[in-house]
Amino acid sequence: MDEETKDKNMAIENTAGSGSTGKPEKEKTDWIGEIKSIGLLLLAVLTFHSLVAKPFYIPSVSMMPRLLVGDRLIVSKYAYGWSWVSPTFHILPRLEGRLFGSLPERGDVVILTPKEQSSDYIKRVIGLPGDTIELRGGQIFLNGIGVRQDVQPDLLIPIDANSPCGLNEFPGARSEDANGNPVCRLPIVRETLPNGVSYDIIDLGPQYTDDVAPVEIPEHEVYLLGDNRDLSADSRVASPLGLGGTIPWENIGGRAEFITFSLDGTTTFNPLSWLGSFRGGRAGTSLRPGKAVAAAK
């Protein structure tokens, strides 16, 4: 046997002795790298939610008829600048002022955190710094001038799991539409603010919150009300149930922009139930208030 043949035989034996199958070794997962990537992704999402925009869920009836329980919407975080309340998780100390701050306009729907709470509320801005606001018999008076109110036809809202038209909230409001479908029949009044912004509110009749003594709004604070005027824990209602008066502008977390989608409350863990739970006609609805042709006098 020549030397070349011996060398080849030795190479074959060495390979067999090593137990190699001839297949490439499987590449190991870099778990540390994977964790870093997920962490960076979460950081990017939180940064976007804190500085640009975030989703918001409507859990209560306080902003009906514009917003229903089950609505999902987008809130812009940059509309009024940034403050301690801007981060998704309220981890910053409650400092005064805003970075690149600006005041909301009358009629804006905003997300805010009350003075002595950590949960988020959604309300409509009615009074601005320097205004004197009061309520008489449910009508708003700004600087002594009554805000225009026009009675509208009753609004028929379909009854579903998220809008059950409960007796505790809307006694006697259950009805049927022309096709015999169950609906919640609600009395509607259209308010028009001095800047021409117009929106609908629900007026259920005399309530203890219908009359509020004149309040002079301090600098850098706003007065907020819910559109479901008789079922809203807003600036008229004492803390901790309500906002307890005016709210500093640094407590405003952003402006509500539009509805992304809305669910009727029938979703389950079964994905087949998801499509049937979407409410039609609500996705894309703007939450920026429209202005009347002429401002109310």
C-alpha positions as CSV (number, residue, x, y, z in Angstrom):
1,M,0.0,0.0,0.0
2,D,1.5,3.3,-1.0
3,E,1.8,6.3,1.2
4,E,-1.1,8.2,-0.4
5,T,-3.5,5.3,0.1
6,K,-2.5,5.1,3.8
7,D,-3.2,8.8,4.3
8,K,-6.7,8.5,2.9
9,N,-7.5,5.5,5.0
10,M,-6.3,7.3,8.1
11,A,-8.5,10.3,7.3
12,I,-11.6,8.1,6.9
13,E,-10.9,6.3,10.2
14,N,-10.4,9.6,12.0
15,T,-13.7,10.9,10.6
16,A,-15.6,7.7,11.6
17,G,-14.1,7.8,15.1
18,S,-15.2,11.4,15.7
19,G,-18.9,10.3,15.4
20,S,-19.6,13.0,12.8
21,T,-22.6,12.5,10.5
22,G,-21.4,14.9,7.9
23,K,-24.3,17.3,8.6
24,P,-23.7,20.9,9.5
25,E,-24.1,21.7,13.2
26,K,-27.3,23.5,14.1
27,E,-26.7,27.2,14.9
28,K,-27.4,28.0,18.6
29,T,-30.1,30.7,19.4
30,D,-28.6,33.9,20.7
31,W,-31.1,34.4,23.6
32,I,-29.4,37.5,24.8
33,G,-29.6,39.1,21.4
34,E,-33.3,38.1,21.1
35,I,-34.1,39.7,24.5
36,K,-32.3,42.9,23.5
37,S,-34.3,43.1,20.3
38,I,-37.6,42.6,22.1
39,G,-36.6,45.2,24.6
40,L,-35.7,47.7,22.0
41,L,-39.0,47.1,20.2
42,L,-40.9,47.6,23.4
43,L,-39.0,50.8,24.1
44,A,-39.8,52.1,20.6
45,V,-43.5,51.4,21.1
46,L,-43.6,53.0,24.5
47,T,-41.7,56.0,23.2
48,F,-44.2,56.4,20.3
49,H,-47.1,56.0,22.7
50,S,-45.6,58.6,25.0
51,L,-44.6,61.3,22.5
52,V,-46.7,60.8,19.3
53,A,-49.9,58.8,19.7
54,K,-51.5,56.0,21.7
55,P,-54.7,53.9,21.6
56,F,-57.5,54.5,24.2
57,Y,-60.5,52.5,25.2
58,I,-63.8,53.9,26.2
59,P,-65.0,52.2,29.4
60,S,-68.0,54.3,30.4
61,V,-71.1,56.2,29.1
62,S,-69.9,59.7,30.2
63,M,-69.1,60.8,26.6
64,M,-72.2,59.5,24.9
65,P,-73.6,60.1,22.3
66,R,-70.3,60.8,20.5
67,L,-68.4,57.9,22.2
68,L,-69.8,54.5,23.2
69,V,-68.5,51.9,25.6
70,G,-66.3,49.6,23.5
71,D,-65.0,52.3,21.2
72,R,-61.2,52.3,20.5
73,L,-59.7,55.6,19.5
74,I,-56.4,57.3,18.8
75,V,-55.1,60.1,21.0
76,S,-52.4,62.4,19.7
77,K,-49.8,63.1,22.5
78,Y,-48.1,66.1,20.8
79,A,-51.2,68.3,20.3
80,Y,-50.6,70.5,23.4
81,G,-46.9,69.7,24.0
82,W,-45.6,67.3,26.7
83,S,-45.7,67.1,30.5
84,W,-45.4,64.7,33.3
85,V,-48.6,62.9,32.2
86,S,-47.3,62.2,28.7
87,P,-45.5,58.9,29.3
88,T,-47.7,55.8,28.9
89,F,-47.0,54.9,32.5
90,H,-47.2,57.9,34.8
91,I,-43.9,57.5,36.4
92,L,-42.7,61.1,36.4
93,P,-43.2,63.5,39.3
94,R,-46.1,65.9,38.9
95,L,-44.2,68.9,37.7
96,E,-45.9,72.2,36.6
97,G,-45.8,73.4,33.0
98,R,-45.5,71.8,29.6
99,L,-42.7,71.4,27.1
100,F,-43.7,73.3,23.9
101,G,-47.0,73.7,25.5
102,S,-50.2,75.1,24.1
103,L,-53.8,75.3,25.4
104,P,-56.6,73.2,24.0
105,E,-59.4,74.9,22.1
106,R,-62.9,75.0,23.4
107,G,-64.7,71.9,22.3
108,D,-61.6,69.6,22.1
109,V,-62.1,66.1,23.5
110,V,-59.0,65.4,25.7
111,I,-57.5,62.6,27.8
112,L,-56.5,63.8,31.3
113,T,-55.4,62.6,34.7
114,P,-57.2,64.2,37.7
115,K,-55.2,66.0,40.4
116,E,-55.4,63.3,43.0
117,Q,-55.7,60.2,40.9
118,S,-53.7,58.1,38.4
119,S,-56.4,56.9,36.1
120,D,-57.2,58.5,32.8
121,Y,-60.4,60.3,32.1
122,I,-61.9,61.6,28.8
123,K,-63.9,64.8,28.7
124,R,-64.6,67.9,26.6
125,V,-62.9,71.2,27.2
126,I,-65.5,74.0,27.8
127,G,-63.8,76.8,29.8
128,L,-60.3,78.3,29.3
129,P,-58.1,80.4,31.6
130,G,-59.7,83.7,32.4
131,D,-63.2,82.5,31.7
132,T,-66.0,82.6,34.3
133,I,-68.2,79.6,33.9
134,E,-71.4,78.7,35.6
135,L,-74.4,76.4,34.9
136,R,-78.1,77.4,35.4
137,G,-80.7,74.7,34.8
138,G,-78.2,72.7,32.8
139,Q,-77.3,75.5,30.5
140,I,-73.6,76.7,30.4
141,F,-72.9,80.4,30.8
142,L,-69.5,81.6,29.7
143,N,-68.5,85.1,30.9
144,G,-72.2,85.7,31.6
145,I,-73.4,84.7,28.1
146,G,-75.5,81.5,27.7
147,V,-74.2,78.8,25.4
148,R,-76.6,78.2,22.6
149,Q,-78.7,75.0,23.0
150,D,-80.9,73.5,20.3
151,V,-83.1,70.5,21.0
152,Q,-82.6,67.7,18.4
153,P,-84.7,64.7,17.5
154,D,-84.3,61.7,19.9
155,L,-81.2,59.6,19.1
156,L,-81.8,55.8,18.7
157,I,-78.8,53.8,19.7
158,P,-78.8,50.0,19.1
159,I,-78.8,48.0,22.3
160,D,-76.0,45.5,22.7
161,A,-73.8,44.1,25.4
162,N,-71.7,47.3,25.7
163,S,-74.7,49.6,25.3
164,P,-77.4,47.8,27.3
165,C,-79.5,50.9,28.0
166,G,-79.7,49.9,31.7
167,L,-82.4,51.1,34.0
168,N,-79.9,52.7,36.4
169,E,-78.5,54.9,33.6
170,F,-81.4,55.5,31.2
171,P,-84.7,54.6,32.9
172,G,-87.6,54.4,30.4
173,A,-85.3,54.8,27.4
174,R,-85.7,51.3,26.0
175,S,-87.7,51.3,22.8
176,E,-87.8,49.8,19.2
177,D,-86.9,51.2,15.9
178,A,-89.0,51.0,12.7
179,N,-87.8,47.4,12.1
180,G,-88.6,46.2,15.6
181,N,-85.0,46.2,16.8
182,P,-84.3,47.1,20.4
183,V,-82.8,50.6,20.8
184,C,-82.1,53.2,23.4
185,R,-84.1,56.4,22.8
186,L,-82.1,59.3,24.1
187,P,-83.0,63.0,24.3
188,I,-80.4,65.1,22.5
189,V,-79.4,68.8,22.7
190,R,-76.9,70.4,20.4
191,E,-74.5,72.9,22.1
192,T,-72.6,75.6,20.2
193,L,-69.7,77.2,22.0
194,P,-68.6,80.9,21.3
195,N,-65.9,79.7,18.9
196,G,-68.6,78.0,16.7
197,V,-67.7,74.4,17.9
198,S,-70.9,72.4,17.9
199,Y,-71.6,68.9,19.4
200,D,-74.5,66.9,20.8
201,I,-75.1,66.1,24.5
202,I,-77.6,63.9,26.3
203,D,-80.0,65.8,28.6
204,L,-82.0,63.4,30.9
205,G,-83.8,66.1,32.8
206,P,-83.2,68.0,36.1
207,Q,-80.1,66.8,38.0
208,Y,-78.1,68.1,41.0
209,T,-75.2,69.0,38.7
210,D,-77.4,71.3,36.5
211,D,-76.6,74.3,38.7
212,V,-73.1,75.4,39.4
213,A,-72.1,78.7,41.0
214,P,-69.7,80.9,38.9
215,V,-66.1,79.7,38.8
216,E,-63.3,81.8,37.6
217,I,-60.8,79.6,35.7
218,P,-57.2,80.2,36.8
219,E,-54.2,80.6,34.5
220,H,-53.1,77.4,32.7
221,E,-56.2,75.5,33.9
222,V,-59.4,74.3,32.0
223,Y,-62.9,73.4,32.9
224,L,-64.2,70.1,31.5
225,L,-67.6,68.5,31.0
226,G,-68.8,65.1,29.7
227,D,-71.2,65.0,26.7
228,N,-73.5,62.7,28.6
229,R,-74.1,65.7,30.8
230,D,-76.2,64.0,33.6
231,L,-74.0,60.9,33.9
232,S,-70.5,62.4,33.8
233,A,-68.0,62.8,36.8
234,D,-66.4,66.0,35.5
235,S,-65.4,69.4,36.8
236,R,-68.8,69.9,38.4
237,V,-68.3,66.8,40.7
238,A,-66.1,66.8,43.8
239,S,-63.1,64.5,43.9
240,P,-62.5,61.6,44.2
241,L,-65.7,60.8,42.2
242,G,-65.2,63.6,39.8
243,L,-62.5,66.0,38.7
244,G,-63.1,68.4,41.6
245,G,-63.1,71.6,39.6
246,T,-60.7,73.0,37.1
247,I,-57.7,70.9,35.9
248,P,-54.1,72.1,35.3
249,W,-53.1,72.0,31.6
250,E,-50.1,69.8,32.5
251,N,-52.6,67.1,33.5
252,I,-53.9,66.8,29.9
253,G,-52.3,63.8,28.2
254,G,-53.5,64.4,24.6
255,R,-56.3,65.1,22.2
256,A,-58.8,62.5,20.9
257,E,-58.5,62.3,17.1
258,F,-60.6,59.5,15.6
259,I,-62.2,56.1,16.3
260,T,-60.3,53.1,15.0
261,F,-62.9,50.5,15.7
262,S,-65.7,49.6,18.1
263,L,-66.9,46.4,19.7
264,D,-70.3,45.5,20.9
265,G,-69.1,43.4,23.8
266,T,-69.9,39.9,22.4
267,T,-66.2,38.9,21.8
268,T,-65.0,35.7,23.3
269,F,-61.8,33.7,23.2
270,N,-63.1,32.1,20.0
271,P,-61.6,34.1,17.1
272,L,-64.7,33.3,15.0
273,S,-66.7,35.7,17.3
274,W,-64.4,38.7,16.6
275,L,-65.7,39.7,13.2
276,G,-69.3,39.6,14.3
277,S,-68.6,41.9,17.3
278,F,-67.5,44.9,15.3
279,R,-70.0,47.8,15.2
280,G,-70.5,49.0,11.7
281,G,-70.0,52.6,10.7
282,R,-67.9,53.8,13.6
283,A,-64.3,53.1,12.4
284,G,-62.7,56.3,11.1
285,T,-65.2,58.7,12.9
286,S,-63.4,62.0,13.6
287,L,-63.5,63.2,17.2
288,R,-62.4,66.7,16.2
289,P,-65.4,69.0,16.8
290,G,-67.0,70.7,13.8
291,K,-67.7,74.4,13.7
292,A,-71.0,76.0,12.9
293,V,-71.1,78.4,9.9
294,A,-71.3,81.3,12.4
295,A,-70.2,81.4,16.0
296,A,-72.9,81.5,18.6
297,K,-73.6,85.1,19.8
